[in-house]
Amino acid sequence: MARGRTIDEIQIGDSASFAKTMTETDTYLFAGITGDLNPAHINQADSENNMFGGRIVHGMLCAGLLSAVLGMQLPGPGTIYVGQELAFKAAVKFGDTITATVTATEKVKGRFVKLETVCTNQDGTVVIDGTATVMPPKANE
Amino acid sequence: MARGRTIDEIQIGDSASFAKTMTETDTYLFAGITGDLNPAHINQADSENNMFGGRIVHGMLCAGLLSAVLGMQLPGPGTIYVGQELAFKAAVKFGDTITATVTATEKVKGRFVKLETVCTNQDGTVVIDGTATVMPPKANE
């Protein structure tokens, strides 16, 4: 399996993205595998009365799209995920198409790369923003 | 559906936790719903040669256990998830039992609660630590 990019192969400003339509199915599977059966995600009758007017996708599930871009594209395979800061800015409804984009912003101590991490919906609304810290693969890996 | 605790019903130091054994099945479902098919998670032949010596569970999937505690226990239903900082400290292998614990540490501006968020494995090793920021439900919700 080809490794991802080393720190020397990453330039500040490099960017990658992945888009996926988030569904009821995704949400119910995530509820099952995490135990997060919060009614906001799985109870239509109850959640119709909340501020979002119905069930919403888990924020942490959408954050998984950022993990996908980091682990598969930039830096890619061999990356060690060190940290992630997330700000949940807007709700994601079933059927929303979420684009996760990561952009390299800084190299730290010659070993770590910081990336701006943003998820937007089909209307361009930012639903998550934040910062990832990763350790890219070494050249000999 | 009963709502969770309001900010006035939460005391600094209040804590809640949830434990789950994380499996290959969980990991493959998460890979499918996020698109994170990083070989570290889904390729045994390749990942046997990496530093973890085999496939590991996605960090963001384990972070979902923290979302579960926040959304279902403390504060509980009606909580708005505002932000999460995560530091991934150790790998999670298939079969590891992860305990996610959240502890209220601070009230901010009378509207937000900060909680320390920690995931440990069956040996007591911290695999994730960080901080959550949430807006607890209002009394009339």
Interface residues (C-beta under 8 A of the other chain):
Chain A: M1 F18 K20 T25 D26 L29 F30 G32 I33 T34 G35 D36 L37 N38 P39 A40 H41 N43 D46 N50 M51 H58 G59 M60 L61 A63 G64 L65 L66 S67 A68 G71 M72 P77 G78 T79 I80 Y81 V82 G83 Q84 E85 L86 A87 F88 E141
Chain B: M1 F18 K20 T25 D26 L29 F30 G32 I33 T34 G35 D36 L37 N38 P39 A40 H41 N43 D46 N50 M51 H58 G59 M60 L61 A63 G64 L65 L66 S67 A68 G71 M72 P77 G78 T79 I80 Y81 V82 G83 Q84 E85 L86 A87 F88 G130 E141
